[in-house]
Structure formats: C-alpha cells, structure tokens
Amino acid sequence: MGYADPSFFRRLFGRRVGLTPSQYRRRFRAMRLRLQ
C-alpha cells in the first residue's frame, strides 16, 4: 500500500470510506459472491 504505519492507513481509510478495512472486505466479499 505504501503506508509505513498500518494504523495510520486504517484511520485514513475509515475517514474516507466510512468503514474499517475489514468491514469493507466483509461487505463487498458478500456482494461479489452474490454476483457470481
């Protein structure tokens, strides 16, 4: 990703997307599986 500090990335991602990275993965993995 290019971020030396994973916690910084998590905070930045959360502010931008409104979800933690793990919440994002869970939500969109389920959506992707439904589309297959």
OpenMM code with the backbone's topology and positions (N, CA, C; nanometers):
from openmm import Vec3, app, unit

residues = "MET GLY TYR ALA ASP PRO SER PHE PHE ARG ARG LEU PHE GLY ARG ARG VAL GLY LEU THR PRO SER GLN TYR ARG ARG ARG PHE ARG ALA MET ARG LEU ARG LEU GLN".split()
positions = [
    Vec3(0.0793, -0.1194, 0.0000),
    Vec3(0.0000, 0.0000, 0.0000),
    Vec3(0.0835, 0.1258, 0.0000),
    Vec3(0.1998, 0.1189, 0.0577),
    Vec3(0.2838, 0.2361, 0.0620),
    Vec3(0.2783, 0.3121, 0.1925),
    Vec3(0.2009, 0.2627, 0.2896),
    Vec3(0.1937, 0.3275, 0.4200),
    Vec3(0.2791, 0.2496, 0.5179),
    Vec3(0.3730, 0.3186, 0.5822),
    Vec3(0.4626, 0.2524, 0.6771),
    Vec3(0.3902, 0.2134, 0.8057),
    Vec3(0.2849, 0.2864, 0.8410),
    Vec3(0.2126, 0.2629, 0.9656),
    Vec3(0.0703, 0.2144, 0.9354),
    Vec3(0.0424, 0.0857, 0.9568),
    Vec3(-0.0905, 0.0322, 0.9256),
    Vec3(-0.2038, 0.1030, 1.0003),
    Vec3(-0.1792, 0.1467, 1.1218),
    Vec3(-0.2868, 0.2145, 1.1961),
    Vec3(-0.3213, 0.3488, 1.1326),
    Vec3(-0.2222, 0.4157, 1.0752),
    Vec3(-0.2491, 0.5409, 1.0042),
    Vec3(-0.3380, 0.5136, 0.8828),
    Vec3(-0.3041, 0.4087, 0.8086),
    Vec3(-0.3863, 0.3728, 0.6922),
    Vec3(-0.5294, 0.3414, 0.7345),
    Vec3(-0.5451, 0.2653, 0.8431),
    Vec3(-0.6789, 0.2294, 0.8909),
    Vec3(-0.7607, 0.3536, 0.9233),
    Vec3(-0.6993, 0.4487, 0.9924),
    Vec3(-0.7708, 0.5721, 1.0265),
    Vec3(-0.8069, 0.6513, 0.9018),
    Vec3(-0.7139, 0.6633, 0.8104),
    Vec3(-0.7372, 0.7369, 0.6869),
    Vec3(-0.8472, 0.6701, 0.6050),
    Vec3(-0.8402, 0.5384, 0.5917),
    Vec3(-0.9402, 0.4621, 0.5179),
    Vec3(-1.0776, 0.4801, 0.5815),
    Vec3(-1.0839, 0.4705, 0.7137),
    Vec3(-1.2107, 0.4853, 0.7842),
    Vec3(-1.2734, 0.6220, 0.7635),
    Vec3(-1.1916, 0.7255, 0.7660),
    Vec3(-1.2451, 0.8610, 0.7439),
    Vec3(-1.2978, 0.8762, 0.6015),
    Vec3(-1.2267, 0.8193, 0.5074),
    Vec3(-1.2606, 0.8361, 0.3659),
    Vec3(-1.3804, 0.7501, 0.3246),
    Vec3(-1.3822, 0.6251, 0.3695),
    Vec3(-1.4813, 0.5294, 0.3229),
    Vec3(-1.5975, 0.5147, 0.4213),
    Vec3(-1.5712, 0.5397, 0.5485),
    Vec3(-1.6767, 0.5249, 0.6486),
    Vec3(-1.6849, 0.3854, 0.7075),
    Vec3(-1.5910, 0.2989, 0.6703),
    Vec3(-1.5842, 0.1624, 0.7223),
    Vec3(-1.4381, 0.1305, 0.7522),
    Vec3(-1.4147, 0.0356, 0.8425),
    Vec3(-1.2779, -0.0123, 0.8595),
    Vec3(-1.2453, -0.1012, 0.7401),
    Vec3(-1.1172, -0.1242, 0.7122),
    Vec3(-1.0836, -0.2126, 0.6000),
    Vec3(-1.1471, -0.3518, 0.6120),
    Vec3(-1.1538, -0.4075, 0.7326),
    Vec3(-1.2145, -0.5404, 0.7470),
    Vec3(-1.3655, -0.5360, 0.7232),
    Vec3(-1.4318, -0.4296, 0.7663),
    Vec3(-1.5755, -0.4160, 0.7388),
    Vec3(-1.5990, -0.4042, 0.5884),
    Vec3(-1.5139, -0.3277, 0.5228),
    Vec3(-1.5239, -0.3094, 0.3781),
    Vec3(-1.5094, -0.4441, 0.3072),
    Vec3(-1.4071, -0.5211, 0.3451),
    Vec3(-1.3858, -0.6528, 0.2823),
    Vec3(-1.5053, -0.7440, 0.3032),
    Vec3(-1.5573, -0.7488, 0.4268),
    Vec3(-1.6728, -0.8358, 0.4542),
    Vec3(-1.7934, -0.7954, 0.3701),
    Vec3(-1.8205, -0.6668, 0.3630),
    Vec3(-1.9383, -0.6202, 0.2900),
    Vec3(-1.9275, -0.6503, 0.1405),
    Vec3(-1.8136, -0.6202, 0.0816),
    Vec3(-1.8015, -0.6354, -0.0621),
    Vec3(-1.7673, -0.7771, -0.1050),
    Vec3(-1.7124, -0.8588, -0.0149),
    Vec3(-1.6936, -1.0005, -0.0460),
    Vec3(-1.8304, -1.0664, -0.0600),
    Vec3(-1.9204, -1.0357, 0.0312),
    Vec3(-2.0556, -1.0927, 0.0254),
    Vec3(-2.1251, -1.0497, -0.1043),
    Vec3(-2.1080, -0.9253, -0.1420),
    Vec3(-2.1712, -0.8751, -0.2640),
    Vec3(-2.1129, -0.9447, -0.3861),
    Vec3(-1.9824, -0.9615, -0.3885),
    Vec3(-1.9164, -1.0254, -0.5021),
    Vec3(-1.9609, -1.1711, -0.5144),
    Vec3(-1.9748, -1.2394, -0.4008),
    Vec3(-2.0178, -1.3795, -0.4046),
    Vec3(-2.1598, -1.3925, -0.4584),
    Vec3(-2.2461, -1.2961, -0.4276),
    Vec3(-2.3833, -1.2999, -0.4795),
    Vec3(-2.3876, -1.2802, -0.6298),
    Vec3(-2.2922, -1.2062, -0.6833),
    Vec3(-2.2923, -1.1766, -0.8269),
    Vec3(-2.2363, -1.2911, -0.9105),
    Vec3(-2.1699, -1.3847, -0.8474),
    Vec3(-2.1090, -1.4958, -0.9235),
    Vec3(-2.2095, -1.5989, -0.9624),
] * unit.nanometer
topology = app.Topology()
chain = topology.addChain("A")
for resn in residues:
    res = topology.addResidue(resn, chain)
    for name in ("N", "CA", "C"):
        topology.addAtom(name, app.Element.getBySymbol(name[0]), res)
